Amino acid sequence: MSTGEAGNSESLLAWASPDVRRALGRALDGHEVSVDDALRLAEARGHDLAALGVVADEMRRRQAGDVVTFVVNRNVNFTNVCIKHCTFCAFSRDHREEEGYFLPVEEVVRRAQEAWDLGATEVCIQAGLPPKLDGRYYIDLCRAIKAVLPDIHLHAFSPEEILYGSLRSGLPIKEYLVELRAAGLGTLPGTSAEILDQDIRDTIARGRITVQQWLEVITTAHALGIRTTSTIMYGHVETPAHWVRHMALLRDVQKETGGFTEFVPLSLIHSEAPMYSKGLVPGVRPGATGVEVVIMHALARLMLGPTFRNIQSSWVKEGPKLCQLLLTVGANDLGGTLINESISTSAGAQYGQLVPPAELKRLIRDAGRVPAQRDTLYNIVRDYTEGDDEVSPLDAVQDAESRFGSYRRLIASGAFRFTRR
């Protein structure tokens, strides 16, 4: 670190308490943030919290610069029918419920085609785990989409879905991923992670993919050259110690494989989640507080930024305004346009239908940053400076629900009612 940077660091930390000052100083000097230091920083409040945010923003500047990215994409949650009963999930339905739906392959392809025609570079596909699903369904779905849209990026299937497809097909995870890649799969969402602590998982989602199984899918994908995102879901029964251990585990994986493209903190949307609304889990919190959201993103920048580079803030979970604020405490990406999002919406999220590129660019500029459209792998598709904006077809959409449909309308319509397959 240069003399000037050292002086700036000292002035940034002048108001912090001595132990926080030491921890943040070590981070600014390029040392890896230890678990012990991260645990102390997770408790930051008052001036310590302000210092944490300022240092996280400085590390963001060094690691990712002033460009803030977003991807033009569409979510397709092709079914809400699931054999699991995770207490945090308000999206899933039992196969006997009238609100269960299953989009046929041609409808998934149609939605992907519509997104492509509107400028999307990615379609993100995740769904429930229907009973007796053909083990090759995910492979066939990829092949069907790529036959029509060879250039679209398929960001599809959580590790839970990969495990399910592997079990249903009888193929080992490695062979299953090889077949998916050959069928056109580009990357995997690193969802179904929740908290990578087995005791917590057994409390909120017994029978869910285990920590070791999640790691097996992720590291096998990375070894095959299939990159993934990574996530955490917080604001329920976990503690900051769980956050820190979760991120330390992801950091260890990244050092070994280099396969993660980003880290996405996802705070619990509690209002319709059964664990909260039905009291299924004692002591569950009503989601993360605003301070917890800020600390999570700042800690992520300090712990993961040196190896991940990209920390995303989720406007679906936090809303566009708080996501804009998170750009000042370590985040450098605003996620995607989404077009449709059903899983968070079903849990009571107020956002999730669409934030068009023009609005994302406005939020980024208002935060003093430079907007850029990226692809799934964080290659820049185009950057935007004042006066050279392209108008996206999505910017002209006045009523996204009328144009693209919504989760509520879908489960009520009966148009794609699930029948035992």
Secondary structure as UniProt FT lines:
FT   HELIX           3..12
FT   TURN            13..15
FT   HELIX           18..28
FT   TURN            29..30
FT   HELIX           35..41
FT   TURN            42..43
FT   HELIX           47..64
FT   TURN            65..66
FT   STRAND          67..71
FT   STRAND          73..76
FT   TURN            87..88
FT   TURN            95..96
FT   TURN            98..99
FT   STRAND          101..102
FT   HELIX           105..117
FT   TURN            118..119
FT   STRAND          122..125
FT   TURN            131..132
FT   TURN            135..136
FT   HELIX           137..148
FT   TURN            150..151
FT   STRAND          153..156
FT   HELIX           159..169
FT   HELIX           173..183
FT   STRAND          185..188
FT   HELIX           198..204
FT   TURN            206..207
FT   HELIX           211..223
FT   TURN            224..225
FT   STRAND          228..234
FT   HELIX           240..257
FT   STRAND          260..267
FT   TURN            271..272
FT   HELIX           274..277
FT   TURN            282..283
FT   HELIX           290..308
FT   STRAND          311..312
FT   HELIX           315..326
FT   TURN            327..330
FT   STRAND          333..336
FT   HELIX           343..346
FT   TURN            347..348
FT   HELIX           357..366
FT   TURN            367..368
FT   STRAND          370..374
FT   TURN            376..377
FT   STRAND          380..383
FT   TURN            386..387
FT   HELIX           393..396
FT   HELIX           400..404
FT   HELIX           407..413
FT   TURN            415..416
//
